[in-house]
């Protein structure tokens, strides 16, 4: 059985990377001047976090493999599926709530 810290760390790093990358791309595209530079920096930070996530999960980074730092990819994917399922459930509940409020 995997340690809870592995699941927590992997999902934390994955969500941080994805949302930092997306918010950075949004800021870089719609921002102006200094905001575009900040958005580009956020996008780069998000990409680095996702590369680190992939390295921890699938062992693609040789330095991490040499240190013995890795997460069980099966456990990580189970955690990702659980987060996706929770997100879909939350959006369905929110949609039902909005439809019921609009109909009232």
Long-range contacts (C-beta under 8 A, 24 or more apart in sequence): 2-71, 2-72, 2-75, 6-71, 6-72, 6-75, 6-76, 7-75, 7-76, 7-79, 9-56, 9-71, 10-53, 10-56, 10-57, 10-71, 10-75, 10-76, 10-79, 11-76, 11-79, 11-80, 11-83, 13-49, 13-52, 13-53, 13-56, 14-50, 14-53, 14-76, 14-80, 15-83, 16-46, 16-49, 17-46, 17-47, 17-48, 17-49, 17-50, 17-52, 17-53, 18-46, 18-50, 19-46, 20-45, 20-46, 20-49, 21-46, 21-47, 21-49, 21-50, 22-46
